[in-house]
Amino acid sequence: MAEVTNVSEYQAIAKEKLPKMVYDYYASGAEDQWTLAENENAFARILFRPRILIDVSKIDMATTVLGFKISMPIMLAPTAMQKMAHPEGEYATARAASAAGTIMTLSSWATSSVEEVASTGPGIRFFQLYVYKNRNVVAQLVRRAEKAGFKAIALTVDTPRLGRREADIKNRFTLPPNLTLKNFEGLDLGKMDQADDSGLASYVAGLVSWKDVKWLQTITSMPILVKGVLTAEDTRIAIQNGAAGIIVSNHGARQLDYVPSTIMALEEVVKAAQGRVPVFLDGGVRRGTDVFKALALGASGIFIGRPVVFSLAAEGEAGVRKVLQMLRDEFELTMALSGCRSLSEITRNHIVTEWDAPRALPASRL
C-alpha cells in the first residue's frame, strides 16, 4: 500500500476494506447529500492572510477545554458502532486519543461500554448522549459515564427524529449480529419502541426540549456541551439553559440536508455566544488548514468524526494515531506559515471569507 500522506486517503482504503453496508453507514449523509459535500467544500472558500517574518521556531498548540489541558485543539467526535470498522473499535480509538493527549467523545451508540473504554487506561473522555423518552434510561447512562470517570456530556440535540439516509434504507442497515450497543446492555430499558426503517430509530430520542437540558443538570455535575447548534437564536437559549459550551454541528450532514456547512454557521454562533461559553465545531475537517480556519472564526477547538472511523478501518489504532498526528503536523505548519506562535495569536485577520467586506485597495495611479 502506498504511503498515506493525508487524512482523506483513509476513506478510499476504508471503502475497499469494509462491507458495503458498513462503509455506506459511515460515509453517507441525508437525502441529496448536499450538506455532506458542503461541509468539506466550504473550507475551500476561506483563504489565508499570512503574516511573515515572525519567529515561529517555537509553536505552542496546547489548550484547555472545560478546564482540561490537551495537547492541541483537535478532539474526537462521537461516532457510533466503531467495532464495525475494526474488531478493537472504541478501545483502539480511546488509546489513540490518549496517546495524542486529546479528548475522545464516546457515542452512546458505541459497541464498547463506558466501563470498557475507561479500562483502556487514563485519558480525558466525554460521553455523547441522546435524551430518550425513558428518563430512567438516561439517568442510568449518565450515572455509569460519571462513575467510569467521563468528564462532560455532549448532548446531541439535532435528532428529534432520525434523518433520511437513503443508503441505509437501500442496504437495510442493521448492526452486524456479533455486535451490540454495549451501553444499553444491562440497562433496565422498560419498553423500547420496535425498530423500523433503518433499524436504529427505536433507540433514538423521544422529544427533547430545553426543559430536558435543565433536568439533566439536576442529575449530574458533569458540564453539558450542547451539540447540534447552527443558529444565533439557539445559541442564546442554550446558554440561558446552562450549557457549558456549544458544538456547532449538523450531525455530519446526516440529519437535515441543505443546512449550511458548520464552518459557514460558526461565526454567527460565536458572535451570539459573546465569549460566555466556548464554541466548538465538527463536520468536514480533513486538513490542518481547516482547523486553523475554524479557530480564526472563533472556535475553541474542533472534533473529527469520519476520519476516525475510516482510519480505524484501514489500520486500527495505528491509523487513528496517524490521523491525529497528520492533522497536528498540518495545523502546526499552518500556524508557522501564518505567523502564529500560539492559539491566542490566531485572529480573524488571518483569514478572508466571501462574506467579508472588500478591503479598500490603494488607489490606482493611472
C-alpha angles and dihedrals in degrees: 000000000000116000111276106235103174141026097251093060090071090068092064091048091049090050090056095047105040129075110257094247092054097043091048091050091056098038105041133091135197124298112314091009091226093139090046091063093036092056088067100029096054091065088061091062093061114085133196131247098198122197117221141210095030117137101250097165090118119045124182116200097168120123142162126244116195087341096309117122115230133177097238140000091257115104137168120261121216111268121179130241101002094176086073085067098044135355091245092051115161092006090065092044092050092051092047093050091048092049089051091051095240142115126275120201112208117214116232083226091060123140088223124058128239088252093052092050090048089053091064089077138259122345142123109265134180125199122225114217139189116199107238125203085246103074091187088065091050093049091050092049093048093048092051093048091049092048091049089058100257111160107207143008123239101204111203108215105169096079113080081140131007116266120246107262103180096195089060091049091050093046093042087229117216132161108267110261095246092059134071137187092257098197090063095051112107093011118130094243101175105193116347113190116257116264121260139174104356096014092242103081092086089070099045128104129293111222108309118201134174090267088064088058089053091047092051090058090057093058101043140037091206114113114251123227112198107222121197104041118146105161141063091234094058091042091060093046092048091053091046087053094054104264111168090207144347129240111203100215141148092197092261088303089295099121122043113012118217095036110131122267112269093246089057092049095044102084094051089054094045091052092049092049090057091200093296092121133008118264121214133185138214131178132079099010107148104143140045086241088062090054091052092049091052092050091046088056091053106271117144091210144331137240126218122210119163094036086063097053094041094050090043090054091048102045111355117225091349089057094053090046089051094050090052091047093048093050090046092051093046092048092049090050091048090052092049094048090047092050098248121138098180137016091258089063093060105100141174087255090067091071140043123208132193091251095055117109109256111266114244108255122210110267114267115248094223 
